[in-house]
Amino acid sequence: MFTPSHFTAVLLFALFASTVFGITMRETPKRMVRYGAYCFVLFVGSAILLSWLMYFIAR
Amino acid sequence: MAEPQNTSAAAVNSTPQGFVYLPLIVGWLVPGAGHFLMRKWGRGALLAVSILGMFVLGLAMQGKVYAHSGDILDMLGLVGDLGTGLLYIVSRALGLGADAVQVTTADYGTRFIVVAGLLNVVAAVDAHNLRTGRKPL
């Protein structure tokens, strides 16, 4: 059984989803990599931002 | 005035021959296989690793594989799971993902499995677009 932490799960989700988005949404390899990296940063960044937001709301 | 003729001639030459839905169907059944069919080995391998990895990790997290039920949310989950094609059929046949949820990460696992199915549909449509010429090879 695999029991990752919440953040590890976010990183894995972002990695796999960004890879598929990058390959399918852009046409050239260079643009695929750039778009994949952009999606990864947005996934992880928004998760961190929302986490802090919920932390302060809960206090 | 010669340009429109050249454009139409190019369009006729680039009209796909044969069964254009084959990469779509094969890509849906086996993650990445649609791109392999279009000889996009690197892209197909990355898609296969990503989708298979997500599906397997979802199962390893004790995620649930949806079966037919009357609940509307379960039906939506089933639609997402069906996107994984043969992986769904095999996992159902082996009884994987059927255990009751016992750990917190199981909910993440269930989402991983559903999203793997949805991403596989996106990948299969991309293979279809490569086949029809809507996306350049």
N, CA and C atoms of all chains as a GROMACS GRO file, in nm:
protein
  588
    1MET      N    1   0.085  -0.120   0.000
    1MET     CA    2   0.000   0.000   0.000
    1MET      C    3   0.089   0.125   0.000
    2PHE      N    4   0.044   0.225  -0.073
    2PHE     CA    5   0.120   0.349  -0.088
    2PHE      C    6   0.043   0.461  -0.015
    3THR      N    7   0.105   0.518   0.086
    3THR     CA    8   0.037   0.624   0.162
    3THR      C    9   0.123   0.751   0.161
    4PRO      N   10   0.114   0.828   0.054
    4PRO     CA   11   0.196   0.950   0.045
    4PRO      C   12   0.137   1.061   0.133
    5SER      N   13   0.221   1.160   0.161
    5SER     CA   14   0.169   1.279   0.231
    5SER      C   15   0.083   1.357   0.131
    6HIS      N   16   0.007   1.451   0.181
    6HIS     CA   17  -0.080   1.530   0.093
    6HIS      C   18   0.002   1.603  -0.013
    7PHE      N   19   0.116   1.659   0.030
    7PHE     CA   20   0.197   1.736  -0.065
    7PHE      C   21   0.261   1.645  -0.170
    8THR      N   22   0.302   1.526  -0.128
    8THR     CA   23   0.358   1.431  -0.227
    8THR      C   24   0.252   1.394  -0.330
    9ALA      N   25   0.128   1.375  -0.282
    9ALA     CA   26   0.019   1.343  -0.374
    9ALA      C   27  -0.003   1.457  -0.473
   10VAL      N   28   0.006   1.581  -0.424
   10VAL     CA   29  -0.009   1.697  -0.513
   10VAL      C   30   0.102   1.699  -0.617
   11LEU      N   31   0.225   1.673  -0.573
   11LEU     CA   32   0.339   1.674  -0.666
   11LEU      C   33   0.324   1.567  -0.774
   12LEU      N   34   0.283   1.447  -0.734
   12LEU     CA   35   0.265   1.338  -0.831
   12LEU      C   36   0.153   1.371  -0.928
   13PHE      N   37   0.042   1.419  -0.875
   13PHE     CA   38  -0.072   1.456  -0.961
   13PHE      C   39  -0.029   1.562  -1.062
   14ALA      N   40   0.039   1.666  -1.013
   14ALA     CA   41   0.082   1.776  -1.099
   14ALA      C   42   0.179   1.727  -1.206
   15LEU      N   43   0.270   1.638  -1.168
   15LEU     CA   44   0.370   1.587  -1.263
   15LEU      C   45   0.303   1.512  -1.379
   16PHE      N   46   0.214   1.418  -1.344
   16PHE     CA   47   0.150   1.336  -1.448
   16PHE      C   48   0.056   1.419  -1.535
   17ALA      N   49  -0.027   1.501  -1.471
   17ALA     CA   50  -0.125   1.581  -1.547
   17ALA      C   51  -0.052   1.682  -1.637
   18SER      N   52   0.055   1.744  -1.585
   18SER     CA   53   0.129   1.843  -1.665
   18SER      C   54   0.196   1.777  -1.786
   19THR      N   55   0.246   1.656  -1.767
   19THR     CA   56   0.309   1.586  -1.879
   19THR      C   57   0.208   1.564  -1.992
   20VAL      N   58   0.089   1.516  -1.956
   20VAL     CA   59  -0.013   1.491  -2.059
   20VAL      C   60  -0.060   1.622  -2.122
   21PHE      N   61  -0.083   1.724  -2.040
   21PHE     CA   62  -0.126   1.854  -2.094
   21PHE      C   63  -0.021   1.910  -2.190
   22GLY      N   64   0.105   1.904  -2.150
   22GLY     CA   65   0.212   1.958  -2.233
   22GLY      C   66   0.217   1.891  -2.369
   23ILE      N   67   0.208   1.759  -2.371
   23ILE     CA   68   0.219   1.684  -2.498
   23ILE      C   69   0.097   1.708  -2.587
   24THR      N   70  -0.020   1.714  -2.525
   24THR     CA   71  -0.142   1.718  -2.607
   24THR      C   72  -0.186   1.859  -2.647
   25MET      N   73  -0.142   1.959  -2.572
   25MET     CA   74  -0.194   2.094  -2.598
   25MET      C   75  -0.101   2.181  -2.683
   26ARG      N   76   0.020   2.134  -2.708
   26ARG     CA   77   0.114   2.213  -2.789
   26ARG      C   78   0.170   2.126  -2.901
   27GLU      N   79   0.231   2.194  -3.001
   27GLU     CA   80   0.269   2.122  -3.122
   27GLU      C   81   0.417   2.089  -3.133
   28THR      N   82   0.504   2.177  -3.085
   28THR     CA   83   0.648   2.152  -3.096
   28THR      C   84   0.705   2.108  -2.961
   29PRO      N   85   0.809   2.025  -2.962
   29PRO     CA   86   0.866   1.976  -2.835
   29PRO      C   87   0.905   2.087  -2.738
   30LYS      N   88   0.962   2.195  -2.788
   30LYS     CA   89   1.005   2.304  -2.701
   30LYS      C   90   0.884   2.368  -2.631
   31ARG      N   91   0.778   2.389  -2.708
   31ARG     CA   92   0.658   2.450  -2.649
   31ARG      C   93   0.587   2.352  -2.557
   32MET      N   94   0.598   2.222  -2.586
   32MET     CA   95   0.539   2.120  -2.497
   32MET      C   96   0.604   2.126  -2.360
   33VAL      N   97   0.737   2.133  -2.358
   33VAL     CA   98   0.810   2.137  -2.231
   33VAL      C   99   0.774   2.263  -2.153
   34ARG      N  100   0.770   2.376  -2.224
   34ARG     CA  101   0.739   2.503  -2.157
   34ARG      C  102   0.597   2.502  -2.100
   35TYR      N  103   0.502   2.451  -2.178
   35TYR     CA  104   0.363   2.448  -2.130
   35TYR      C  105   0.346   2.348  -2.016
   36GLY      N  106   0.416   2.235  -2.025
   36GLY     CA  107   0.411   2.136  -1.917
   36GLY      C  108   0.465   2.194  -1.787
   37ALA      N  109   0.578   2.265  -1.797
   37ALA     CA  110   0.636   2.328  -1.678
   37ALA      C  111   0.543   2.435  -1.622
   38TYR      N  112   0.481   2.510  -1.712
   38TYR     CA  113   0.386   2.614  -1.671
   38TYR      C  114   0.268   2.553  -1.594
   39CYS      N  115   0.212   2.443  -1.648
   39CYS     CA  116   0.101   2.375  -1.580
   39CYS      C  117   0.144   2.321  -1.444
   40PHE      N  118   0.265   2.263  -1.439
   40PHE     CA  119   0.315   2.206  -1.313
   40PHE      C  120   0.325   2.315  -1.205
   41VAL      N  121   0.383   2.429  -1.243
   41VAL     CA  122   0.398   2.540  -1.147
   41VAL      C  123   0.260   2.590  -1.102
   42LEU      N  124   0.166   2.599  -1.197
   42LEU     CA  125   0.032   2.645  -1.160
   42LEU      C  126  -0.038   2.546  -1.066
   43PHE      N  127  -0.025   2.416  -1.096
   43PHE     CA  128  -0.087   2.314  -1.009
   43PHE      C  129  -0.033   2.324  -0.867
   44VAL      N  130   0.100   2.319  -0.855
   44VAL     CA  131   0.164   2.317  -0.723
   44VAL      C  132   0.148   2.452  -0.653
   45GLY      N  133   0.166   2.560  -0.730
   45GLY     CA  134   0.153   2.694  -0.672
   45GLY      C  135   0.014   2.720  -0.618
   46SER      N  136  -0.088   2.683  -0.695
   46SER     CA  137  -0.225   2.708  -0.649
   46SER      C  138  -0.258   2.621  -0.527
   47ALA      N  139  -0.202   2.499  -0.522
   47ALA     CA  140  -0.225   2.412  -0.406
   47ALA      C  141  -0.163   2.473  -0.280
   48ILE      N  142  -0.041   2.528  -0.293
   48ILE     CA  143   0.026   2.591  -0.178
   48ILE      C  144  -0.052   2.716  -0.134
   49LEU      N  145  -0.093   2.796  -0.232
   49LEU     CA  146  -0.168   2.920  -0.203
   49LEU      C  147  -0.299   2.889  -0.131
   50LEU      N  148  -0.374   2.794  -0.184
   50LEU     CA  149  -0.502   2.757  -0.123
   50LEU      C  150  -0.482   2.697   0.017
   51SER      N  151  -0.372   2.622   0.034
   51SER     CA  152  -0.344   2.564   0.165
   51SER      C  153  -0.322   2.672   0.271
   52TRP      N  154  -0.243   2.773   0.234
   52TRP     CA  155  -0.220   2.883   0.327
   52TRP      C  156  -0.350   2.959   0.354
   53LEU      N  157  -0.430   2.977   0.250
   53LEU     CA  158  -0.559   3.047   0.265
   53LEU      C  159  -0.648   2.972   0.364
   54MET      N  160  -0.656   2.841   0.349
   54MET     CA  161  -0.740   2.760   0.439
   54MET      C  162  -0.682   2.760   0.581
   55TYR      N  163  -0.548   2.766   0.591
   55TYR     CA  164  -0.482   2.770   0.723
   55TYR      C  165  -0.525   2.895   0.799
   56PHE      N  166  -0.526   3.010   0.730
   56PHE     CA  167  -0.563   3.135   0.798
   56PHE      C  168  -0.714   3.143   0.822
   57ILE      N  169  -0.794   3.086   0.734
   57ILE     CA  170  -0.940   3.085   0.754
   57ILE      C  171  -0.974   3.001   0.877
   58ALA      N  172  -0.901   2.891   0.895
   58ALA     CA  173  -0.932   2.799   1.005
   58ALA      C  174  -0.894   2.856   1.141
   59ARG      N  175  -0.806   2.957   1.144
   59ARG     CA  176  -0.760   3.011   1.273
   59ARG      C  177  -0.856   3.115   1.330
   60MET      N  178  -0.372   3.442  -5.813
   60MET     CA  179  -0.489   3.355  -5.827
   60MET      C  180  -0.453   3.208  -5.822
   61ALA      N  181  -0.322   3.180  -5.831
   61ALA     CA  182  -0.282   3.040  -5.830
   61ALA      C  183  -0.281   2.982  -5.689
   62GLU      N  184  -0.279   3.070  -5.589
   62GLU     CA  185  -0.266   3.022  -5.451
   62GLU      C  186  -0.383   2.936  -5.404
   63PRO      N  187  -0.509   2.978  -5.433
   63PRO     CA  188  -0.621   2.894  -5.389
   63PRO      C  189  -0.617   2.754  -5.447
   64GLN      N  190  -0.571   2.743  -5.576
   64GLN     CA  191  -0.563   2.610  -5.638
   64GLN      C  192  -0.460   2.524  -5.565
   65ASN      N  193  -0.344   2.587  -5.532
   65ASN     CA  194  -0.240   2.512  -5.461
   65ASN      C  195  -0.288   2.466  -5.324
   66THR      N  196  -0.363   2.557  -5.258
   66THR     CA  197  -0.414   2.524  -5.125
   66THR      C  198  -0.509   2.405  -5.132
   67SER      N  199  -0.600   2.408  -5.230
   67SER     CA  200  -0.695   2.298  -5.241
   67SER      C  201  -0.626   2.168  -5.282
   68ALA      N  202  -0.522   2.182  -5.365
   68ALA     CA  203  -0.446   2.062  -5.405
   68ALA      C  204  -0.375   2.002  -5.284
   69ALA      N  205  -0.321   2.091  -5.200
   69ALA     CA  206  -0.254   2.042  -5.079
   69ALA      C  207  -0.353   1.976  -4.985
   70ALA      N  208  -0.473   2.034  -4.978
   70ALA     CA  209  -0.575   1.977  -4.890
   70ALA      C  210  -0.616   1.838  -4.937
   71VAL      N  211  -0.626   1.821  -5.069
   71VAL     CA  212  -0.663   1.690  -5.124
   71VAL      C  213  -0.552   1.589  -5.096
   72ASN      N  214  -0.424   1.634  -5.114
   72ASN     CA  215  -0.312   1.544  -5.092
   72ASN      C  216  -0.299   1.502  -4.947
   73SER      N  217  -0.337   1.595  -4.854
   73SER     CA  218  -0.321   1.564  -4.713
   73SER      C  219  -0.444   1.496  -4.653
   74THR      N  220  -0.546   1.467  -4.735
   74THR     CA  221  -0.665   1.400  -4.684
   74THR      C  222  -0.626   1.261  -4.634
   75PRO      N  223  -0.656   1.232  -4.505
   75PRO     CA  224  -0.615   1.102  -4.450
   75PRO      C  225  -0.686   0.986  -4.517
   76GLN      N  226  -0.609   0.882  -4.542
   76GLN     CA  227  -0.665   0.761  -4.602
   76GLN      C  228  -0.686   0.657  -4.494
   77GLY      N  229  -0.779   0.565  -4.519
   77GLY     CA  230  -0.801   0.456  -4.425
   77GLY      C  231  -0.893   0.494  -4.310
   78PHE      N  232  -0.891   0.411  -4.209
   78PHE     CA  233  -0.979   0.428  -4.094
   78PHE      C  234  -0.916   0.528  -3.996
   79VAL      N  235  -0.966   0.653  -4.000
   79VAL     CA  236  -0.902   0.760  -3.922
   79VAL      C  237  -0.927   0.748  -3.772
   80TYR      N  238  -1.022   0.667  -3.732
   80TYR     CA  239  -1.054   0.655  -3.589
   80TYR      C  240  -0.970   0.548  -3.518
   81LEU      N  241  -0.885   0.479  -3.593
   81LEU     CA  242  -0.805   0.372  -3.532
   81LEU      C  243  -0.714   0.423  -3.418
   82PRO      N  244  -0.638   0.533  -3.439
   82PRO     CA  245  -0.556   0.582  -3.327
   82PRO      C  246  -0.639   0.623  -3.206
   83LEU      N  247  -0.759   0.675  -3.231
   83LEU     CA  248  -0.847   0.716  -3.121
   83LEU      C  249  -0.889   0.594  -3.039
   84ILE      N  250  -0.932   0.488  -3.108
   84ILE     CA  251  -0.980   0.368  -3.038
   84ILE      C  252  -0.864   0.295  -2.969
   85VAL      N  253  -0.753   0.278  -3.043
   85VAL     CA  254  -0.637   0.208  -2.985
   85VAL      C  255  -0.579   0.288  -2.868
   86GLY      N  256  -0.574   0.422  -2.884
   86GLY     CA  257  -0.524   0.508  -2.778
   86GLY      C  258  -0.612   0.503  -2.654
   87TRP      N  259  -0.742   0.488  -2.675
   87TRP     CA  260  -0.833   0.477  -2.559
   87TRP      C  261  -0.814   0.342  -2.489
   88LEU      N  262  -0.802   0.236  -2.568
   88LEU     CA  263  -0.789   0.102  -2.509
   88LEU      C  264  -0.657   0.086  -2.434
   89VAL      N  265  -0.548   0.131  -2.495
   89VAL     CA  266  -0.415   0.118  -2.433
   89VAL      C  267  -0.350   0.256  -2.429
   90PRO      N  268  -0.325   0.310  -2.310
   90PRO     CA  269  -0.266   0.445  -2.300
   90PRO      C  270  -0.135   0.458  -2.380
   91GLY      N  271  -0.130   0.560  -2.464
   91GLY     CA  272  -0.009   0.587  -2.544
   91GLY      C  273  -0.003   0.514  -2.676
   92ALA      N  274  -0.087   0.411  -2.693
   92ALA     CA  275  -0.079   0.328  -2.815
   92ALA      C  276  -0.121   0.406  -2.940
   93GLY      N  277  -0.209   0.502  -2.924
   93GLY     CA  278  -0.250   0.584  -3.039
   93GLY      C  279  -0.132   0.662  -3.096
   94HIS      N  280  -0.046   0.711  -3.007
   94HIS     CA  281   0.073   0.784  -3.053
   94HIS      C  282   0.177   0.688  -3.110
   95PHE      N  283   0.186   0.568  -3.052
   95PHE     CA  284   0.277   0.467  -3.108
   95PHE      C  285   0.237   0.435  -3.252
   96LEU      N  286   0.104   0.428  -3.274
   96LEU     CA  287   0.052   0.399  -3.408
   96LEU      C  288   0.091   0.509  -3.507
   97MET      N  289   0.102   0.632  -3.456
   97MET     CA  290   0.141   0.744  -3.542
   97MET      C  291   0.292   0.763  -3.544
   98ARG      N  292   0.364   0.665  -3.490
   98ARG     CA  293   0.511   0.664  -3.484
   98ARG      C  294   0.568   0.779  -3.402
   99LYS      N  295   0.492   0.822  -3.303
   99LYS     CA  296   0.540   0.923  -3.208
   99LYS      C  297   0.582   0.848  -3.082
  100TRP      N  298   0.699   0.785  -3.090
  100TRP     CA  299   0.742   0.693  -2.984
  100TRP      C  300   0.765   0.763  -2.850
  101GLY      N  301   0.835   0.877  -2.854
  101GLY     CA  302   0.867   0.949  -2.730
  101GLY      C  303   0.742   0.999  -2.660
  102ARG      N  304   0.655   1.064  -2.738
  102ARG     CA  305   0.532   1.118  -2.680
  102ARG      C  306   0.445   1.004  -2.626
  103GLY      N  307   0.436   0.896  -2.705
  103GLY     CA  308   0.354   0.782  -2.662
  103GLY      C  309   0.406   0.722  -2.532
  104ALA      N  310   0.539   0.710  -2.521
  104ALA     CA  311   0.598   0.652  -2.400
  104ALA      C  312   0.571   0.741  -2.278
  105LEU      N  313   0.586   0.873  -2.296
  105LEU     CA  314   0.560   0.964  -2.184
  105LEU      C  315   0.413   0.960  -2.142
  106LEU      N  316   0.324   0.954  -2.241
  106LEU     CA  317   0.180   0.947  -2.210
  106LEU      C  318   0.148   0.816  -2.138
  107ALA      N  319   0.206   0.706  -2.188
  107ALA     CA  320   0.180   0.575  -2.126
  107ALA      C  321   0.229   0.572  -1.982
  108VAL      N  322   0.351   0.623  -1.960
  108VAL     CA  323   0.406   0.624  -1.823
  108VAL      C  324   0.321   0.711  -1.732
  109SER      N  325   0.281   0.828  -1.780
  109SER     CA  326   0.202   0.919  -1.697
  109SER      C  327   0.067   0.859  -1.661
  110ILE      N  328  -0.005   0.807  -1.761
  110ILE     CA  329  -0.140   0.757  -1.737
  110ILE      C  330  -0.137   0.625  -1.658
  111LEU      N  331  -0.048   0.535  -1.700
  111LEU     CA  332  -0.034   0.409  -1.625
  111LEU      C  333   0.011   0.435  -1.483
  112GLY      N  334   0.110   0.526  -1.467
  112GLY     CA  335   0.160   0.560  -1.335
  112GLY      C  336   0.051   0.613  -1.246
  113MET      N  337  -0.030   0.702  -1.300
  113MET     CA  338  -0.139   0.760  -1.222
  113MET      C  339  -0.241   0.652  -1.181
  114PHE      N  340  -0.271   0.564  -1.274
  114PHE     CA  341  -0.369   0.458  -1.247
  114PHE      C  342  -0.316   0.360  -1.141
  115VAL      N  343  -0.192   0.318  -1.158
  115VAL     CA  344  -0.133   0.221  -1.064
  115VAL      C  345  -0.116   0.283  -0.925
  116LEU      N  346  -0.069   0.408  -0.920
  116LEU     CA  347  -0.056   0.475  -0.790
  116LEU      C  348  -0.192   0.491  -0.724
  117GLY      N  349  -0.294   0.519  -0.804
  117GLY     CA  350  -0.430   0.529  -0.750
  117GLY      C  351  -0.474   0.398  -0.685
  118LEU      N  352  -0.447   0.288  -0.753
  118LEU     CA  353  -0.480   0.157  -0.695
  118LEU      C  354  -0.397   0.129  -0.570
  119ALA      N  355  -0.267   0.168  -0.576
  119ALA     CA  356  -0.179   0.145  -0.461
  119ALA      C  357  -0.221   0.227  -0.340
  120MET      N  358  -0.289   0.339  -0.364
  120MET     CA  359  -0.339   0.422  -0.255
  120MET      C  360  -0.475   0.372  -0.206
  121GLN      N  361  -0.513   0.253  -0.248
  121GLN     CA  362  -0.642   0.193  -0.210
  121GLN      C  363  -0.760   0.270  -0.270
  122GLY      N  364  -0.737   0.330  -0.388
  122GLY     CA  365  -0.845   0.402  -0.454
  122GLY      C  366  -0.954   0.308  -0.501
  123LYS      N  367  -1.072   0.365  -0.521
  123LYS     CA  368  -1.188   0.285  -0.560
  123LYS      C  369  -1.205   0.288  -0.712
  124VAL      N  370  -1.232   0.172  -0.771
  124VAL     CA  371  -1.268   0.165  -0.913
  124VAL      C  372  -1.420   0.156  -0.918
  125TYR      N  373  -1.482   0.256  -0.979
  125TYR     CA  374  -1.629   0.265  -0.977
  125TYR      C  375  -1.694   0.154  -1.058
  126ALA      N  376  -1.806   0.107  -1.006
  126ALA     CA  377  -1.890   0.011  -1.080
  126ALA      C  378  -2.026   0.074  -1.100
  127HIS      N  379  -2.109   0.010  -1.178
  127HIS     CA  380  -2.241   0.066  -1.207
  127HIS      C  381  -2.325   0.070  -1.079
  128SER      N  382  -2.384   0.186  -1.053
  128SER     CA  383  -2.477   0.199  -0.940
  128SER      C  384  -2.574   0.311  -0.973
  129GLY      N  385  -2.676   0.326  -0.891
  129GLY     CA  386  -2.779   0.427  -0.919
  129GLY      C  387  -2.737   0.567  -0.880
  130ASP      N  388  -2.631   0.582  -0.800
  130ASP     CA  389  -2.589   0.713  -0.753
  130ASP      C  390  -2.527   0.795  -0.867
  131ILE      N  391  -2.572   0.920  -0.880
  131ILE     CA  392  -2.527   1.004  -0.992
  131ILE      C  393  -2.376   1.033  -0.983
  132LEU      N  394  -2.325   1.054  -0.861
  132LEU     CA  395  -2.182   1.082  -0.847
  132LEU      C  396  -2.098   0.959  -0.883
  133ASP      N  397  -2.149   0.841  -0.846
  133ASP     CA  398  -2.080   0.718  -0.885
  133ASP      C  399  -2.082   0.699  -1.037
  134MET      N  400  -2.194   0.741  -1.099
  134MET     CA  401  -2.202   0.731  -1.246
  134MET      C  402  -2.097   0.819  -1.313
  135LEU      N  403  -2.079   0.940  -1.259
  135LEU     CA  404  -1.977   1.031  -1.314
  135LEU      C  405  -1.837   0.972  -1.295
  136GLY      N  406  -1.814   0.912  -1.178
  136GLY     CA  407  -1.686   0.846  -1.153
  136GLY      C  408  -1.664   0.730  -1.248
  137LEU      N  409  -1.772   0.659  -1.277
  137LEU     CA  410  -1.763   0.545  -1.370
  137LEU      C  411  -1.725   0.593  -1.510
  138VAL      N  412  -1.784   0.705  -1.552
  138VAL     CA  413  -1.751   0.761  -1.684
  138VAL      C  414  -1.602   0.794  -1.691
  139GLY      N  415  -1.551   0.856  -1.584
  139GLY     CA  416  -1.408   0.889  -1.580
  139GLY      C  417  -1.322   0.764  -1.584
  140ASP      N  418  -1.360   0.664  -1.505
  140ASP     CA  419  -1.283   0.538  -1.499
  140ASP      C  420  -1.281   0.466  -1.633
  141LEU      N  421  -1.395   0.472  -1.705
  141LEU     CA  422  -1.404   0.404  -1.835
  141LEU      C  423  -1.304   0.460  -1.936
  142GLY      N  424  -1.258   0.583  -1.912
  142GLY     CA  425  -1.159   0.644  -2.000
  142GLY      C  426  -1.027   0.568  -2.003
  143THR      N  427  -1.001   0.486  -1.903
  143THR     CA  428  -0.874   0.411  -1.901
  143THR      C  429  -0.878   0.288  -1.993
  144GLY      N  430  -0.993   0.261  -2.053
  144GLY     CA  431  -1.002   0.152  -2.152
  144GLY      C  432  -0.981   0.014  -2.093
  145LEU      N  433  -0.882  -0.056  -2.145
  145LEU     CA  434  -0.858  -0.195  -2.101
  145LEU      C  435  -0.814  -0.202  -1.955
  146LEU      N  436  -0.749  -0.096  -1.907
  146LEU     CA  437  -0.706  -0.096  -1.766
  146LEU      C  438  -0.827  -0.111  -1.674
  147TYR      N  439  -0.936  -0.046  -1.710
  147TYR     CA  440  -1.058  -0.055  -1.628
  147TYR      C  441  -1.112  -0.198  -1.632
  148ILE      N  442  -1.119  -0.254  -1.751
  148ILE     CA  443  -1.174  -0.390  -1.765
  148ILE      C  444  -1.089  -0.491  -1.687
  149VAL      N  445  -0.956  -0.479  -1.701
  149VAL     CA  446  -0.866  -0.572  -1.631
  149VAL      C  447  -0.877  -0.556  -1.480
  150SER      N  448  -0.878  -0.430  -1.433
  150SER     CA  449  -0.885  -0.408  -1.288
  150SER      C  450  -1.018  -0.458  -1.231
  151ARG      N  451  -1.124  -0.442  -1.306
  151ARG     CA  452  -1.255  -0.493  -1.260
  151ARG      C  453  -1.255  -0.646  -1.260
  152ALA      N  454  -1.194  -0.704  -1.362
  152ALA     CA  455  -1.190  -0.850  -1.372
  152ALA      C  456  -1.107  -0.910  -1.257
  153LEU      N  457  -1.002  -0.839  -1.218
  153LEU     CA  458  -0.916  -0.887  -1.108
  153LEU      C  459  -0.968  -0.846  -0.971
  154GLY      N  460  -1.075  -0.769  -0.970
  154GLY     CA  461  -1.132  -0.726  -0.841
  154GLY      C  462  -1.050  -0.619  -0.772
  155LEU      N  463  -0.968  -0.546  -0.848
  155LEU     CA  464  -0.886  -0.439  -0.789
  155LEU      C  465  -0.972  -0.315  -0.764
  156GLY      N  466  -0.938  -0.243  -0.658
  156GLY     CA  467  -1.009  -0.118  -0.630
  156GLY      C  468  -1.150  -0.138  -0.580
  157ALA      N  469  -1.181  -0.258  -0.534
  157ALA     CA  470  -1.317  -0.286  -0.489
  157ALA      C  471  -1.329  -0.286  -0.337
  158ASP      N  472  -1.214  -0.274  -0.267
  158ASP     CA  473  -1.217  -0.278  -0.121
  158ASP      C  474  -1.280  -0.151  -0.064
  159ALA      N  475  -1.332  -0.162   0.058
  159ALA     CA  476  -1.389  -0.045   0.125
  159ALA      C  477  -1.277   0.053   0.160
  160VAL      N  478  -1.307   0.183   0.152
  160VAL     CA  479  -1.209   0.285   0.181
  160VAL      C  480  -1.175   0.283   0.330
  161GLN      N  481  -1.045   0.267   0.362
  161GLN     CA  482  -1.005   0.256   0.503
  161GLN      C  483  -0.903   0.362   0.545
  162VAL      N  484  -0.839   0.425   0.448
  162VAL     CA  485  -0.736   0.524   0.480
  162VAL      C  486  -0.767   0.657   0.409
  163THR      N  487  -0.708   0.764   0.462
  163THR     CA  488  -0.734   0.897   0.407
  163THR      C  489  -0.689   0.908   0.262
  164THR      N  490  -0.574   0.848   0.232
  164THR     CA  491  -0.519   0.861   0.097
  164THR      C  492  -0.602   0.785  -0.007
  165ALA      N  493  -0.694   0.700   0.037
  165ALA     CA  494  -0.777   0.626  -0.058
  165ALA      C  495  -0.861   0.721  -0.142
  166ASP      N  496  -0.902   0.832  -0.083
  166ASP     CA  497  -0.980   0.930  -0.159
  166ASP      C  498  -0.895   0.992  -0.270
  167TYR      N  499  -0.768   1.019  -0.239
  167TYR     CA  500  -0.676   1.067  -0.342
  167TYR      C  501  -0.661   0.961  -0.451
  168GLY      N  502  -0.648   0.837  -0.409
  168GLY     CA  503  -0.632   0.728  -0.505
  168GLY      C  504  -0.749   0.719  -0.601
  169THR      N  505  -0.870   0.736  -0.547
  169THR     CA  506  -0.989   0.733  -0.633
  169THR      C  507  -0.983   0.844  -0.737
  170ARG      N  508  -0.941   0.964  -0.694
  170ARG     CA  509  -0.929   1.078  -0.790
  170ARG      C  510  -0.818   1.049  -0.892
  171PHE      N  511  -0.709   0.990  -0.848
  171PHE     CA  512  -0.600   0.956  -0.941
  171PHE      C  513  -0.653   0.866  -1.053
  172ILE      N  514  -0.733   0.767  -1.016
  172ILE     CA  515  -0.785   0.671  -1.115
  172ILE      C  516  -0.880   0.741  -1.212
  173VAL      N  517  -0.969   0.824  -1.159
  173VAL     CA  518  -1.064   0.895  -1.246
  173VAL      C  519  -0.988   0.989  -1.341
  174VAL      N  520  -0.893   1.065  -1.286
  174VAL     CA  521  -0.820   1.161  -1.370
  174VAL      C  522  -0.732   1.088  -1.473
  175ALA      N  523  -0.679   0.971  -1.437
  175ALA     CA  524  -0.603   0.892  -1.536
  175ALA      C  525  -0.692   0.860  -1.656
  176GLY      N  526  -0.817   0.825  -1.629
  176GLY     CA  527  -0.912   0.797  -1.738
  176GLY      C  528  -0.938   0.919  -1.823
  177LEU      N  529  -0.958   1.033  -1.759
  177LEU     CA  530  -0.987   1.156  -1.834
  177LEU      C  531  -0.865   1.199  -1.918
  178LEU      N  532  -0.746   1.187  -1.859
  178LEU     CA  533  -0.624   1.222  -1.933
  178LEU      C  534  -0.604   1.128  -2.052
  179ASN      N  535  -0.642   1.002  -2.034
  179ASN     CA  536  -0.628   0.906  -2.144
  179ASN      C  537  -0.718   0.943  -2.261
  180VAL      N  538  -0.838   0.993  -2.230
  180VAL     CA  539  -0.927   1.038  -2.338
  180VAL      C  540  -0.865   1.156  -2.412
  181VAL      N  541  -0.806   1.250  -2.336
  181VAL     CA  542  -0.738   1.365  -2.398
  181VAL      C  543  -0.626   1.316  -2.490
  182ALA      N  544  -0.547   1.219  -2.442
  182ALA     CA  545  -0.436   1.166  -2.521
  182ALA      C  546  -0.487   1.095  -2.647
  183ALA      N  547  -0.597   1.020  -2.635
  183ALA     CA  548  -0.652   0.949  -2.750
  183ALA      C  549  -0.703   1.047  -2.855
  184VAL      N  550  -0.767   1.155  -2.810
  184VAL     CA  551  -0.815   1.257  -2.905
  184VAL      C  552  -0.697   1.325  -2.973
  185ASP      N  553  -0.587   1.345  -2.900
  185ASP     CA  554  -0.466   1.404  -2.960
  185ASP      C  555  -0.411   1.312  -3.069
  186ALA      N  556  -0.412   1.181  -3.045
  186ALA     CA  557  -0.366   1.087  -3.147
  186ALA      C  558  -0.456   1.094  -3.270
  187HIS      N  559  -0.586   1.109  -3.247
  187HIS     CA  560  -0.681   1.123  -3.359
  187HIS      C  561  -0.652   1.251  -3.438
  188ASN      N  562  -0.622   1.359  -3.368
  188ASN     CA  563  -0.590   1.485  -3.436
  188ASN      C  564  -0.463   1.473  -3.519
  189LEU      N  565  -0.365   1.395  -3.469
  189LEU     CA  566  -0.243   1.371  -3.548
  189LEU      C  567  -0.278   1.294  -3.675
  190ARG      N  568  -0.369   1.199  -3.660
  190ARG     CA  569  -0.407   1.114  -3.775
  190ARG      C  570  -0.481   1.192  -3.883
  191THR      N  571  -0.571   1.282  -3.837
  191THR     CA  572  -0.650   1.357  -3.935
  191THR      C  573  -0.575   1.477  -3.991
  192GLY      N  574  -0.462   1.512  -3.929
  192GLY     CA  575  -0.386   1.627  -3.978
  192GLY      C  576  -0.426   1.757  -3.911
  193ARG      N  577  -0.522   1.751  -3.819
  193ARG     CA  578  -0.561   1.873  -3.747
  193ARG      C  579  -0.445   1.926  -3.664
  194LYS      N  580  -0.361   1.833  -3.617
  194LYS     CA  581  -0.238   1.871  -3.546
  194LYS      C  582  -0.121   1.822  -3.629
  195PRO      N  583  -0.022   1.908  -3.657
  195PRO     CA  584   0.090   1.864  -3.741
  195PRO      C  585   0.172   1.754  -3.676
  196LEU      N  586   0.223   1.663  -3.761
  196LEU     CA  587   0.303   1.551  -3.709
  196LEU      C  588   0.439   1.599  -3.660
   0.00000   0.00000   0.00000
